[in-house]
Amino acid sequence: MWNRYTQMKNFDFIAMVLLLVGGLNWGLVGAFNYNLVTTLLGDASMWTRVVYGLVGVCALYEAYHFFQKRGAASA
């Protein structure tokens, strides 16, 4: 039922959502000095750190795939 392609497609979607959350949050911080993540989850709480960690992991994942696809296209 769940093949590797479906699982990776779902993970790609989750990664993109988390990157959008992170990007919007940093946009709010830069424009209005308002951190939505800490407002919702608390300042320096475990859940805030989890969200920031997941956003970082997703950014690395997407960067890896970007450079992997770019290398495959030039080969």
Biopython code that builds the backbone (N, CA, C, O; Angstrom):
import numpy as np
from Bio.PDB.StructureBuilder import StructureBuilder

atoms = [
    (1, "MET", "N", (0.826, -1.184, 0.000)),
    (1, "MET", "CA", (0.000, 0.000, 0.000)),
    (1, "MET", "C", (0.878, 1.259, 0.000)),
    (1, "MET", "O", (0.702, 2.128, -0.854)),
    (2, "TRP", "N", (1.821, 1.369, 0.946)),
    (2, "TRP", "CA", (2.723, 2.513, 0.997)),
    (2, "TRP", "C", (4.042, 2.122, 0.359)),
    (2, "TRP", "O", (4.826, 1.384, 0.955)),
    (3, "ASN", "N", (4.291, 2.599, -0.825)),
    (3, "ASN", "CA", (5.578, 2.313, -1.435)),
    (3, "ASN", "C", (6.545, 3.457, -1.136)),
    (3, "ASN", "O", (6.158, 4.481, -0.572)),
    (4, "ARG", "N", (7.793, 3.269, -1.516)),
    (4, "ARG", "CA", (8.842, 4.251, -1.210)),
    (4, "ARG", "C", (8.541, 5.603, -1.851)),
    (4, "ARG", "O", (8.772, 6.642, -1.231)),
    (5, "TYR", "N", (8.034, 5.606, -3.072)),
    (5, "TYR", "CA", (7.730, 6.860, -3.755)),
    (5, "TYR", "C", (6.671, 7.653, -2.994)),
    (5, "TYR", "O", (6.810, 8.863, -2.820)),
    (6, "THR", "N", (5.627, 6.987, -2.546)),
    (6, "THR", "CA", (4.556, 7.660, -1.808)),
    (6, "THR", "C", (5.086, 8.225, -0.499)),
    (6, "THR", "O", (4.746, 9.346, -0.121)),
    (7, "GLN", "N", (5.914, 7.456, 0.193)),
    (7, "GLN", "CA", (6.476, 7.928, 1.449)),
    (7, "GLN", "C", (7.357, 9.152, 1.232)),
    (7, "GLN", "O", (7.283, 10.109, 2.004)),
    (8, "MET", "N", (8.185, 9.136, 0.199)),
    (8, "MET", "CA", (9.058, 10.268, -0.074)),
    (8, "MET", "C", (8.247, 11.478, -0.531)),
    (8, "MET", "O", (8.579, 12.613, -0.191)),
    (9, "LYS", "N", (7.200, 11.241, -1.291)),
    (9, "LYS", "CA", (6.345, 12.344, -1.726)),
    (9, "LYS", "C", (5.700, 13.008, -0.518)),
    (9, "LYS", "O", (5.626, 14.235, -0.455)),
    (10, "ASN", "N", (5.234, 12.217, 0.441)),
    (10, "ASN", "CA", (4.651, 12.756, 1.662)),
    (10, "ASN", "C", (5.697, 13.520, 2.466)),
    (10, "ASN", "O", (5.408, 14.589, 3.003)),
    (11, "PHE", "N", (6.910, 12.979, 2.552)),
    (11, "PHE", "CA", (7.971, 13.653, 3.288)),
    (11, "PHE", "C", (8.344, 14.962, 2.605)),
    (11, "PHE", "O", (8.609, 15.956, 3.282)),
    (12, "ASP", "N", (8.369, 14.978, 1.277)),
    (12, "ASP", "CA", (8.650, 16.217, 0.542)),
    (12, "ASP", "C", (7.599, 17.277, 0.864)),
    (12, "ASP", "O", (7.934, 18.450, 1.030)),
    (13, "PHE", "N", (6.349, 16.877, 0.951)),
    (13, "PHE", "CA", (5.274, 17.809, 1.272)),
    (13, "PHE", "C", (5.443, 18.360, 2.695)),
    (13, "PHE", "O", (5.310, 19.563, 2.916)),
    (14, "ILE", "N", (5.733, 17.488, 3.640)),
    (14, "ILE", "CA", (5.936, 17.920, 5.025)),
    (14, "ILE", "C", (7.132, 18.861, 5.116)),
    (14, "ILE", "O", (7.081, 19.872, 5.816)),
    (15, "ALA", "N", (8.206, 18.526, 4.408)),
    (15, "ALA", "CA", (9.392, 19.380, 4.404)),
    (15, "ALA", "C", (9.064, 20.756, 3.850)),
    (15, "ALA", "O", (9.507, 21.764, 4.402)),
    (16, "MET", "N", (8.303, 20.815, 2.779)),
    (16, "MET", "CA", (7.950, 22.100, 2.189)),
    (16, "MET", "C", (7.074, 22.916, 3.133)),
    (16, "MET", "O", (7.260, 24.128, 3.249)),
    (17, "VAL", "N", (6.127, 22.277, 3.806)),
    (17, "VAL", "CA", (5.272, 22.988, 4.757)),
    (17, "VAL", "C", (6.112, 23.567, 5.891)),
    (17, "VAL", "O", (5.925, 24.722, 6.275)),
    (18, "LEU", "N", (7.036, 22.772, 6.429)),
    (18, "LEU", "CA", (7.876, 23.268, 7.519)),
    (18, "LEU", "C", (8.792, 24.393, 7.052)),
    (18, "LEU", "O", (9.053, 25.328, 7.809)),
    (19, "LEU", "N", (9.283, 24.317, 5.816)),
    (19, "LEU", "CA", (10.101, 25.403, 5.294)),
    (19, "LEU", "C", (9.278, 26.674, 5.114)),
    (19, "LEU", "O", (9.776, 27.774, 5.355)),
    (20, "LEU", "N", (8.036, 26.534, 4.699)),
    (20, "LEU", "CA", (7.160, 27.700, 4.592)),
    (20, "LEU", "C", (6.881, 28.314, 5.969)),
    (20, "LEU", "O", (6.888, 29.535, 6.122)),
    (21, "VAL", "N", (6.641, 27.472, 6.951)),
    (21, "VAL", "CA", (6.430, 27.963, 8.317)),
    (21, "VAL", "C", (7.669, 28.719, 8.789)),
    (21, "VAL", "O", (7.563, 29.814, 9.340)),
    (22, "GLY", "N", (8.841, 28.129, 8.571)),
    (22, "GLY", "CA", (10.080, 28.785, 8.983)),
    (22, "GLY", "C", (10.318, 30.084, 8.243)),
    (22, "GLY", "O", (10.714, 31.080, 8.848)),
    (23, "GLY", "N", (10.083, 30.085, 6.946)),
    (23, "GLY", "CA", (10.271, 31.304, 6.165)),
    (23, "GLY", "C", (9.313, 32.407, 6.557)),
    (23, "GLY", "O", (9.713, 33.565, 6.684)),
    (24, "LEU", "N", (8.052, 32.059, 6.751)),
    (24, "LEU", "CA", (7.072, 33.059, 7.185)),
    (24, "LEU", "C", (7.401, 33.583, 8.579)),
    (24, "LEU", "O", (7.249, 34.773, 8.854)),
    (25, "ASN", "N", (7.848, 32.692, 9.451)),
    (25, "ASN", "CA", (8.212, 33.116, 10.801)),
    (25, "ASN", "C", (9.371, 34.105, 10.762)),
    (25, "ASN", "O", (9.329, 35.137, 11.431)),
    (26, "TRP", "N", (10.411, 33.793, 9.977)),
    (26, "TRP", "CA", (11.545, 34.720, 9.887)),
    (26, "TRP", "C", (11.151, 36.014, 9.201)),
    (26, "TRP", "O", (11.696, 37.068, 9.529)),
    (27, "GLY", "N", (10.224, 35.966, 8.264)),
    (27, "GLY", "CA", (9.720, 37.195, 7.669)),
    (27, "GLY", "C", (9.021, 38.072, 8.691)),
    (27, "GLY", "O", (9.200, 39.290, 8.701)),
    (28, "LEU", "N", (8.224, 37.450, 9.553)),
    (28, "LEU", "CA", (7.559, 38.200, 10.624)),
    (28, "LEU", "C", (8.567, 38.776, 11.614)),
    (28, "LEU", "O", (8.413, 39.905, 12.080)),
    (29, "VAL", "N", (9.589, 38.001, 11.929)),
    (29, "VAL", "CA", (10.623, 38.482, 12.849)),
    (29, "VAL", "C", (11.340, 39.685, 12.233)),
    (29, "VAL", "O", (11.562, 40.691, 12.907)),
    (30, "GLY", "N", (11.698, 39.579, 10.963)),
    (30, "GLY", "CA", (12.415, 40.663, 10.313)),
    (30, "GLY", "C", (11.581, 41.909, 10.120)),
    (30, "GLY", "O", (12.079, 43.020, 10.304)),
    (31, "ALA", "N", (10.326, 41.749, 9.754)),
    (31, "ALA", "CA", (9.480, 42.903, 9.443)),
    (31, "ALA", "C", (8.850, 43.545, 10.685)),
    (31, "ALA", "O", (8.755, 44.769, 10.780)),
    (32, "PHE", "N", (8.424, 42.710, 11.630)),
    (32, "PHE", "CA", (7.644, 43.222, 12.756)),
    (32, "PHE", "C", (8.196, 42.846, 14.128)),
    (32, "PHE", "O", (7.583, 43.159, 15.148)),
    (33, "ASN", "N", (9.347, 42.177, 14.161)),
    (33, "ASN", "CA", (9.928, 41.693, 15.418)),
    (33, "ASN", "C", (8.913, 40.836, 16.185)),
    (33, "ASN", "O", (8.784, 40.955, 17.403)),
    (34, "TYR", "N", (8.200, 39.978, 15.460)),
    (34, "TYR", "CA", (7.163, 39.124, 16.035)),
    (34, "TYR", "C", (7.469, 37.679, 15.675)),
    (34, "TYR", "O", (7.481, 37.316, 14.498)),
    (35, "ASN", "N", (7.716, 36.856, 16.683)),
    (35, "ASN", "CA", (8.040, 35.459, 16.469)),
    (35, "ASN", "C", (6.790, 34.614, 16.721)),
    (35, "ASN", "O", (6.398, 34.406, 17.870)),
    (36, "LEU", "N", (6.176, 34.138, 15.665)),
    (36, "LEU", "CA", (4.931, 33.378, 15.756)),
    (36, "LEU", "C", (5.137, 32.038, 16.465)),
    (36, "LEU", "O", (4.280, 31.605, 17.234)),
    (37, "VAL", "N", (6.260, 31.389, 16.210)),
    (37, "VAL", "CA", (6.514, 30.073, 16.821)),
    (37, "VAL", "C", (6.594, 30.196, 18.333)),
    (37, "VAL", "O", (5.983, 29.400, 19.047)),
    (38, "THR", "N", (7.338, 31.179, 18.839)),
    (38, "THR", "CA", (7.432, 31.327, 20.297)),
    (38, "THR", "C", (6.111, 31.820, 20.887)),
    (38, "THR", "O", (5.804, 31.518, 22.041)),
    (39, "THR", "N", (5.332, 32.568, 20.121)),
    (39, "THR", "CA", (4.022, 32.996, 20.607)),
    (39, "THR", "C", (3.096, 31.794, 20.786)),
    (39, "THR", "O", (2.364, 31.704, 21.771)),
    (40, "LEU", "N", (3.137, 30.871, 19.819)),
    (40, "LEU", "CA", (2.254, 29.702, 19.890)),
    (40, "LEU", "C", (2.757, 28.630, 20.846)),
    (40, "LEU", "O", (1.958, 27.991, 21.530)),
    (41, "LEU", "N", (4.080, 28.422, 20.904)),
    (41, "LEU", "CA", (4.625, 27.282, 21.642)),
    (41, "LEU", "C", (5.392, 27.652, 22.904)),
    (41, "LEU", "O", (5.765, 26.767, 23.674)),
    (42, "GLY", "N", (5.634, 28.925, 23.130)),
    (42, "GLY", "CA", (6.361, 29.353, 24.315)),
    (42, "GLY", "C", (7.813, 29.646, 23.999)),
    (42, "GLY", "O", (8.406, 29.053, 23.097)),
    (43, "ASP", "N", (8.374, 30.574, 24.762)),
    (43, "ASP", "CA", (9.760, 30.982, 24.551)),
    (43, "ASP", "C", (10.702, 29.932, 25.140)),
    (43, "ASP", "O", (10.639, 29.626, 26.330)),
    (44, "ALA", "N", (11.562, 29.392, 24.303)),
    (44, "ALA", "CA", (12.578, 28.398, 24.694)),
    (44, "ALA", "C", (11.956, 27.118, 25.252)),
    (44, "ALA", "O", (12.573, 26.445, 26.079)),
    (45, "SER", "N", (10.753, 26.776, 24.815)),
    (45, "SER", "CA", (10.145, 25.519, 25.249)),
    (45, "SER", "C", (10.701, 24.368, 24.411)),
    (45, "SER", "O", (11.332, 24.585, 23.376)),
    (46, "MET", "N", (10.460, 23.169, 24.864)),
    (46, "MET", "CA", (10.916, 21.994, 24.130)),
    (46, "MET", "C", (10.290, 21.954, 22.734)),
    (46, "MET", "O", (10.969, 21.619, 21.764)),
    (47, "TRP", "N", (9.015, 22.288, 22.627)),
    (47, "TRP", "CA", (8.319, 22.220, 21.334)),
    (47, "TRP", "C", (8.837, 23.270, 20.361)),
    (47, "TRP", "O", (8.900, 23.026, 19.156)),
    (48, "THR", "N", (9.207, 24.439, 20.881)),
    (48, "THR", "CA", (9.801, 25.458, 20.021)),
    (48, "THR", "C", (11.109, 24.954, 19.440)),
    (48, "THR", "O", (11.371, 25.130, 18.250)),
    (49, "ARG", "N", (11.925, 24.331, 20.266)),
    (49, "ARG", "CA", (13.199, 23.785, 19.801)),
    (49, "ARG", "C", (12.982, 22.658, 18.804)),
    (49, "ARG", "O", (13.745, 22.520, 17.847)),
    (50, "VAL", "N", (11.947, 21.851, 19.019)),
    (50, "VAL", "CA", (11.632, 20.767, 18.082)),
    (50, "VAL", "C", (11.249, 21.349, 16.720)),
    (50, "VAL", "O", (11.721, 20.871, 15.689)),
    (51, "VAL", "N", (10.401, 22.373, 16.711)),
    (51, "VAL", "CA", (9.990, 22.987, 15.445)),
    (51, "VAL", "C", (11.200, 23.577, 14.727)),
    (51, "VAL", "O", (11.373, 23.358, 13.528)),
    (52, "TYR", "N", (12.036, 24.319, 15.444)),
    (52, "TYR", "CA", (13.228, 24.900, 14.817)),
    (52, "TYR", "C", (14.165, 23.814, 14.296)),
    (52, "TYR", "O", (14.742, 23.959, 13.218)),
    (53, "GLY", "N", (14.320, 22.734, 15.048)),
    (53, "GLY", "CA", (15.159, 21.626, 14.599)),
    (53, "GLY", "C", (14.618, 20.960, 13.351)),
    (53, "GLY", "O", (15.376, 20.649, 12.431)),
    (54, "LEU", "N", (13.311, 20.737, 13.312)),
    (54, "LEU", "CA", (12.695, 20.128, 12.130)),
    (54, "LEU", "C", (12.806, 21.028, 10.909)),
    (54, "LEU", "O", (13.024, 20.539, 9.800)),
    (55, "VAL", "N", (12.659, 22.333, 11.093)),
    (55, "VAL", "CA", (12.811, 23.261, 9.976)),
    (55, "VAL", "C", (14.237, 23.190, 9.439)),
    (55, "VAL", "O", (14.443, 23.201, 8.225)),
    (56, "GLY", "N", (15.220, 23.117, 10.334)),
    (56, "GLY", "CA", (16.613, 23.004, 9.909)),
    (56, "GLY", "C", (16.892, 21.713, 9.163)),
    (56, "GLY", "O", (17.578, 21.726, 8.140)),
    (57, "VAL", "N", (16.374, 20.602, 9.656)),
    (57, "VAL", "CA", (16.557, 19.309, 8.989)),
    (57, "VAL", "C", (15.895, 19.335, 7.613)),
    (57, "VAL", "O", (16.462, 18.834, 6.643)),
    (58, "CYS", "N", (14.710, 19.910, 7.524)),
    (58, "CYS", "CA", (14.019, 19.991, 6.236)),
    (58, "CYS", "C", (14.771, 20.881, 5.257)),
    (58, "CYS", "O", (14.787, 20.601, 4.059)),
    (59, "ALA", "N", (15.392, 21.943, 5.744)),
    (59, "ALA", "CA", (16.186, 22.802, 4.874)),
    (59, "ALA", "C", (17.381, 22.031, 4.315)),
    (59, "ALA", "O", (17.692, 22.148, 3.130)),
    (60, "LEU", "N", (18.047, 21.249, 5.153)),
    (60, "LEU", "CA", (19.162, 20.428, 4.672)),
    (60, "LEU", "C", (18.687, 19.386, 3.663)),
    (60, "LEU", "O", (19.355, 19.142, 2.659)),
    (61, "TYR", "N", (17.551, 18.782, 3.925)),
    (61, "TYR", "CA", (16.979, 17.787, 3.023)),
    (61, "TYR", "C", (16.676, 18.396, 1.659)),
    (61, "TYR", "O", (17.021, 17.818, 0.628)),
    (62, "GLU", "N", (16.037, 19.554, 1.651)),
    (62, "GLU", "CA", (15.696, 20.210, 0.386)),
    (62, "GLU", "C", (16.945, 20.694, -0.344)),
    (62, "GLU", "O", (17.002, 20.623, -1.571)),
    (63, "ALA", "N", (17.944, 21.182, 0.386)),
    (63, "ALA", "CA", (19.194, 21.610, -0.246)),
    (63, "ALA", "C", (19.894, 20.421, -0.893)),
    (63, "ALA", "O", (20.423, 20.537, -1.999)),
    (64, "TYR", "N", (19.900, 19.281, -0.209)),
    (64, "TYR", "CA", (20.499, 18.065, -0.765)),
    (64, "TYR", "C", (19.812, 17.682, -2.072)),
    (64, "TYR", "O", (20.477, 17.388, -3.066)),
    (65, "HIS", "N", (18.490, 17.685, -2.068)),
    (65, "HIS", "CA", (17.752, 17.320, -3.275)),
    (65, "HIS", "C", (17.933, 18.336, -4.397)),
    (65, "HIS", "O", (17.971, 17.967, -5.571)),
    (66, "PHE", "N", (18.044, 19.604, -4.041)),
    (66, "PHE", "CA", (18.282, 20.632, -5.044)),
    (66, "PHE", "C", (19.604, 20.390, -5.762)),
    (66, "PHE", "O", (19.659, 20.406, -6.992)),
    (67, "PHE", "N", (20.666, 20.166, -4.998)),
    (67, "PHE", "CA", (21.977, 19.967, -5.609)),
    (67, "PHE", "C", (22.087, 18.613, -6.293)),
    (67, "PHE", "O", (22.819, 18.474, -7.273)),
    (68, "GLN", "N", (21.368, 17.610, -5.791)),
    (68, "GLN", "CA", (21.357, 16.297, -6.432)),
    (68, "GLN", "C", (20.683, 16.392, -7.806)),
    (68, "GLN", "O", (21.196, 15.845, -8.783)),
    (69, "LYS", "N", (19.557, 17.072, -7.887)),
    (69, "LYS", "CA", (18.855, 17.241, -9.170)),
    (69, "LYS", "C", (19.658, 18.119, -10.111)),
    (69, "LYS", "O", (19.685, 17.873, -11.317)),
    (70, "ARG", "N", (20.305, 19.126, -9.583)),
    (70, "ARG", "CA", (21.116, 20.016, -10.408)),
    (70, "ARG", "C", (22.304, 19.262, -11.008)),
    (70, "ARG", "O", (22.658, 19.472, -12.168)),
    (71, "GLY", "N", (22.914, 18.386, -10.210)),
    (71, "GLY", "CA", (24.031, 17.576, -10.718)),
    (71, "GLY", "C", (23.578, 16.569, -11.749)),
    (71, "GLY", "O", (24.294, 16.311, -12.716)),
    (72, "ALA", "N", (22.410, 15.998, -11.565)),
    (72, "ALA", "CA", (21.881, 15.021, -12.516)),
    (72, "ALA", "C", (21.514, 15.695, -13.833)),
    (72, "ALA", "O", (21.636, 15.087, -14.896)),
    (73, "ALA", "N", (21.071, 16.934, -13.770)),
    (73, "ALA", "CA", (20.681, 17.635, -14.994)),
    (73, "ALA", "C", (21.897, 18.027, -15.829)),
    (73, "ALA", "O", (21.809, 18.096, -17.055)),
    (74, "SER", "N", (23.027, 18.283, -15.176)),
    (74, "SER", "CA", (24.211, 18.700, -15.933)),
    (74, "SER", "C", (25.021, 17.514, -16.436)),
    (74, "SER", "O", (25.909, 17.688, -17.271)),
    (75, "ALA", "N", (24.735, 16.319, -15.947)),
    (75, "ALA", "CA", (25.502, 15.140, -16.356)),
    (75, "ALA", "C", (25.044, 14.569, -17.670)),
    (75, "ALA", "O", (25.598, 13.575, -18.138)),
]
sb = StructureBuilder()
sb.init_structure("model")
sb.init_model(0)
sb.init_chain("A")
sb.init_seg("    ")
for serial, (resi, resn, name, xyz) in enumerate(atoms, 1):
    if name == "N":
        sb.init_residue(resn, " ", resi, " ")
    sb.init_atom(name, np.array(xyz, "f"), 0.0, 1.0, " ", f" {name:<3s}", serial, name[0])
structure = sb.get_structure()
